[in-house]
Structure formats: C-alpha cells, structure tokens
Amino acid sequence: MTYIQLEDVTIDFPIYSTVSRSIRHRLLQGAVGSGISGVEGDKTWVRALDHLDLEFRDGDRVGLVGHNGAGKTTLLRVLAGVYAPTSGRMRRAGTVAPLFDISLGFDMERSGYDNIVLRGLFLGLTRPEIEEQVDSIASFTELGAYLSMPLRTYSSGMLLRLAFAVSTAVRPDIILMDEWIGVGDSHFIERATARLDEFIAGSSILVLASHSETLIREVCNKAILMGQGRVLAQGSVDHVYGYYRHFGDTPFFNSEDYLAENPDVADAVVKDVTAPWLHYTIHGIWEGRSPGNGIELRYFDGDPVFQSAKQRSDAAAAMDRIAEVAPFLPGFRAPANWRRPANLRRPLNFSFPDQGDALEQPTPPQRSNTRS
C-alpha cells in the first residue's frame, strides 16, 4: 500500500549573521514560514514548516494552494526526502518521482547520455533498467547530437526536456510536482502533455503545488491551503478555495479596513509578503478583531456555532458562520461590487445577545439619482 504520513513535522532553516532587530528580521517573519523560531549567537532559525500532521493515501490527487513563501515547495521537498524534518517524523511507502527541480541528479560537466543514467539512478532505477530505456528517452527528448555534449552547453529548455524525459520514464507510486511542466515548442508540449497524463494516471498519489485554480480543479480531488508553514484548510477542492476566497476583498474580509483598524497589524505586515487575510486567519479571528466592512465579532459572543468553531480552532467554519450572518448585522457595509444573492436568507439559529432574534436586513449600496 502506498502512503505518506507526516507526524508533527517541523522544518527550521539556519540563517547566519542576521540581526534580529533589522528589517531583514521582519521580512523573514513574513516571507518564510511562520517566522523566526530562535536565535543562537549569529545564527537565526527560520521556521519553514510548523508542526504539520498530514496523510496521503492511494488515489489522492492533492493540490497545494497558497501564496509564495507559504511552505508549498518546502513541503514537497520533505515528501521527496530532500529535507529531513527538524522535529517530528515522516513515514512513506512507495517509489517517488520529484518533478520540481530540474538540476537534481544532474552533472553539468557530463554529457546528456551520462546524465540520463545519473538522473535515473537518482530516481531509484537500477542501471539495467536505465540502459533498457536510454534509446526511448533519447528519442523523446529530440535533442539529437546534443546528447553527446556537456549539459553546460544546454539551454534551460533543453535541460527541462531531458529532465522531463528521464523523470517520466519511471513508473513511480508517488509523483511530486511544483507547477505544471511546460517544455519547448507547441509540438513538443503536445507530446509532453500526453506523456504526463499517462505518467500521472499510472501513479497512486499525486501532490501538485500550483497557483492555477483551473489546473488544481482539473487534476486534483483534494486540496491543502498553506500559509506561513501551516495548514490553514484541507479537504475538497471546493472547500479549500471557498475558504481561500473568504479572506480576499469580499464583504466578509476587507484588507484595507483591517489594516486601518489595526495599526499594530499594519506595522507588522510587509506588503505582498504577508497578506492581511493570512494574519487574520491565523491570529485576528481568534483575537476578536473585526474583518472590516462594519462587521463586529462581539455579536458572535453568544453564538454556539461560532464558539464551537473557535474551540476547535477551525477558522474555515468560523468564517463560514461570519459569511452567513454578516449581511444581516447592524453596521454591515455592503461593498459597491457586491450584490445580495437572491437565495440569501437570515439564519434562524442566530441571535444577538441583547436583541433576541430580530436581525436587520442589509442596507443596499446607495446609488446616485443624478442623470447625465
């Protein structure tokens, strides 16, 4: 049986000669994992993955979702065995094909033919198995005489062709990918896509990191949302992307309001590195901070649905409840680009602590009566 299990896995990277009070310290806190995990002399430890518990089983096609620096690539490298956990443990059964670093297993001073053997050995093939496939791999690359030349003479596209051809010649149980592979001209891409589809179909587990929602929905049956080295949500693709969208500029989270109303957060957030929604889902929602748009969390103090989610530290369920109730709360400010869905109804199981169950109807955006 093929599987991967992560139990309380943490990854810390050492950064040397980093001054903790510098701007670099603040950038690292936002850009890499969950931030600084410790300082030892001139060495600062940056936490890239933070106590992950995950399991992948036969038939899983899992998409890793999240912004740059969320921990997706680090997780792939842990799953591949490139990084050993700083703490916790990983257990894995099945052969692995990592398709996320074209340089792994290559020697730039040796020929393409030599590197077919080297990368094949890196991927776990025996020399006889590689020798049986050398001709078919060489033919698929369409590199011709270049295969007798050192890899340092190759373009990046040629290197990717060679790496792709060798990697997809194996029949692994587990495939790990960082974005979809695009290699060469339209003719080669068409052949590569067909080969990749066959390659994936023959595997037991696929883990794919991508920024393309369309691709994740097309290829995967599960998804994991990552942020600052943590798992923020996991489950069906619909569930994870629904959760992800809760924290965009929707009626239920407004990044400008959030930063304006929380100066301490604005001071800590580095633009385009740590997103405000990420801070809110990890910290703000549990600290009772408003997500903006006039929504006050004090109205949820007596709500058993919200409080149950809070006790479970289930941010997805908590935001689902906020989204369900927010349009009926006093003070809710409907953004100009939001229109109330026709099927939106007041939740009957929600009541204000001081007003019974008399919920207010949302106030529609004001429109000008001036005609041009």
N, C-alpha and C positions, 0 to 999 in steps of 0.2 A: 504494500500500500504506500502510495506517495503522499508525503505531508511535509509541512514546515511548521514548527511551533516556536514561538518566542515567549519566554517567561521572564518578565521584569527586566527586559534588556535596556541597558543604558550605554550610550557611547559618549565619551568625553575626549576631546582633542586638546593637546597642549599647544599653546601659543606662547612663544618666547619673547622676552623684552617688551611686554605690553604693560603700560602704565594704567592702573585701574581707574584713575581719575580722568583719563584722556577721552577725547571724543571717540577714539577707536574703541574704547571700552563700551561706550553707549551704542556704537554701530554694531559691535559684535552681539550685544544683547538682543538687538532687533533682527539681525540678519542671519544668525546661525542658531538653529535650535532654540532652546529655552533660555539661552544666555550664559553668563559666567557661572560656573559651578564651583570654582575655587581658585585661590591664588597661593602659589608656593614659590617664594623668592621672586625671580624674574620670569617665572612661568605662570601663565594664566590658563586655566582649564575651561574650555568652552563646551557646553553640553549640546550635542547634536541630536541625540535621541534620548528621550526621557521616560524611562520605566514603561516600555511597551510590552503588552501582552496581546499576541496575535496568533491566529492559527489559519493555515491554508490547507485545503483538502482536495482530493480528486474532484475534477470538474470545475474547480474555481477558476474564474476569469476575472481577476481583481484589478480595478483601476485605482491608481494612487492620484489623488487630487490635492491641490494646494499651491500657494504662491511660491516663487523662487525662495529658497532658503528654508522651506517648511520641513525638510528632512526626507523627501522622497528618494533622492539619489543615494543618500546615506543608508536608508533602509534597504534599497536594492543591493547595495554592496555588502551589507550584513547578511542578507539572504543568500548571496553568492559565496560567502565565506571570505571575501576580500578583507573585511574588517571583523576583528574578534570583539565581542562585547566587553566593555569595561567592567560591567557587572551584569548579573543575570545570565541566562543561557539560551542557546538556540539548538533545537534538535531538528534533523532533516533526514528524510529517506527519499532517495531518488536522484538521478543524474540531473545536472544543472547546465543550462546554456545561458550565459550572461551576454546580452546584446546591448551593452551600454557604454563600452569603452573600446574603440577600435584598436588601441595600442596594446591592450592586454595580450601577452603571449607573443608579441612580435619583436624581432631584432632588425632594426633599421639598416644594419650593415650587411645583412644576408639577403639572398635572392627571394623572389616570390615563391619559388618551389620549396626552398628551405623553410620558409615561414608557413607554408601550408602544413608541413609536418610539425613545426613548433606550436602553432596555434591549435592544431588537432590534439597534440599531447596535453596542452593546457586545458582543453575542454574535456579531457578524460578518455580520449580514444587511444587504443594501442597502436603501435607502429604498423603492424599488418593491416589493421582497419583503415588507417590513413592511406597507406600505399594502394589499397584497393580503390580508393576514391579520388586519388590525385588527378587522374585524367578527366573525370567528370567535373571536378571542382575547377580545374584549369579551363575547361571548355565553357563553363558557366560564366566565369569572370570576363571572358572575351578580351583578356589582356595580352594574349599572344606572346611575342618575343619579350615583352616587359617582365614576364615571369622569371626570366633568367637574369634580370638586373636587380641591384640592391634596392630595398624599399625606400631608401633616402632619395631616390630619383623619381618616386611616385608622387602624383598629386594627391590631395586629400580624397578626391572622388575615387581614384584608383585604389587607395588603401581601403576605403569603405567597401568597394566591390569585393576585394579579396577577403576582408574580414567577414563580410556577409556570406560569401560563398562557402567558406570553411565552417562558419558557425551553423549554417542551415543544412550542412551535410550530415550532421549528427542527428540522432533521434532521441532527444532528451525527455525526461519526465517533467522537468520544470524549466520554464522559459522566463527570463527576467529582462524587461526592455525599458529603456528610458527614451520616450518618444518613439514614434513610428520611423521606420528606416526609409529614406528616400535616396536612391543611388543612381546617379547618371542621367542619361537622356530618357526620353519617353519610351523608347523601345526597351531599354534595359529595365526601367521602372515597372513596365507591364509584366515582364518576366519575373522580376524580383517579387512583385506583389503576389503573383500566383504561387511562387515557391514559398513565400512567407505564410500564405493562407494554409497551404498543405503542412508546413512545418508546425504551425500552431495547432492545427486540427489533430495532429498526432501526439500532442503533449497532454499531460494530466493537469498541470497547473500553469497558468499564465499570470504574471504580475507585471502590469504596464503602467508606467508613470507618464502622464501626458497633461498638457494644458488644453487639449481639444476635447470639449464636451461631446461633440459629434462622434469622435473616434471612440471615446470611452463607452458611449451608449451603443455603438455599433458592435464593439468587440467584447465588452465585459458584462458579466452578470452580477457583479458586486462592486462596491467602491469603498475606499477609505479616504476620508478628508484629514489631511495633516496640517499642523501649524505649530511652529516653534518646537519641533521634535516630538510632538504629542499627537495622539489620535483624538481628533475632535468629534468625529462621527464615523460610523461604519454601518454597512447594511446594503440594501438595494441601491442601484444607481439613482433611482428616482428620489429615494430618501436622502441620500448624501447631497445631491445637487439642490434639492429643496432646502436643506439645511444651509448650504453654502449661500444660496440666494437670500435667505433671511437676513444675512449680515451685509448685504450690499446697500445701495441707496434706495431702499424701499420704504413704504410707510412705517415699517416696524424697526428700521435702524437707519439713522441719518448721521453719517460720519462728521459732517460739519457741526451739527448740533452737539454731538458727543464730545468733540474736541473743545468747542466753545464753552460748554457747561462743566468741563472737567479739565481745568488748566494743568493739573498735575499729570494727566494723561497726555495732553498736548506737548508737555515738556519732555516726556519720555519717548514719545513716538517719533521715529525717524521716517519722514515721508518716503513712500514707495518701498520701505524695507519692512517695517512692522505696520500692518494695516490696522486702522482703528477697530474694524469688526473683529480682528483677531484678539486684540486686547479685551474687547467686550465679552467675547465668548469664554475666554479663559479667566478673566477677573471681574469685569464690570457687572455682569449679570448677577453674580453672587454677592457683590458688594452693594447691591440695591441701586446702582446708578441708572439714570434714565437713558434709554436708547435714542432719545431725541424725538422730534415730531410731537412734542407735548405729552408723551406717554410717561406716567409716573408709576413706578413699581410699588408704591405704597398701597395702591388699590388691590394688589395681589397678596397682601399680607395674610388675609383670611381665606384665600382660595386654596382648597385642598389639592387641586390638580397641579397648580404651580408649585406649591410647597412640597408635594410628593416628588416632582421633578428636581427640585432643589436639594432634597435629602439624598436623592440618587446621584447628584451631580450630573444630571442629564440635561445639558444645555440645549440639545435639539428639542426635547419635549417641552422645556421651559419656553423656548422661542415659539414653538407651535402654539402654546397657550396665549402668549402675548399677541401673536398674529391673529388669533381667533377673536380676542376680546378688544384689541386696541381701537378699531374703528368706532366702538361704542363708548369709549371712555371720555369723560369731561376733559376738555382741553386738547383733544386729539386734533392735530393739524394735518389735513389731507394734502399731500403734495400736488402740485398742479398737473403732474403727469400720471396721477393715479385716479382711476375710476372705480367706484364701488361695484364689485361683481353682482350680477342680478340675483344670484343664489345665496348671497351673504345674509345670514340670519343671526340675531342676537343669541348667544349661548345661554340657555335656560339654567344651566347649573353654575352660573357665576353671579355673585352678589357683592355690592360694595359694603365695607364694614359699617358705614354709617347711613346708607340709603336703601337698605333692603335690596330688592332685585330690580329696582327701577333704573334700567340702563338708558343712557341717552343715545339718540340716533346721531350718526356722524354729520357734521356740518360740511356741506359740499363746498368746493373752492368757489370763491367769488368771481363772477365774470363781469366784464365791463359792458354797459349798455350803450356805450358811445358807438355811433355808426360813422364810418368814413364817407 
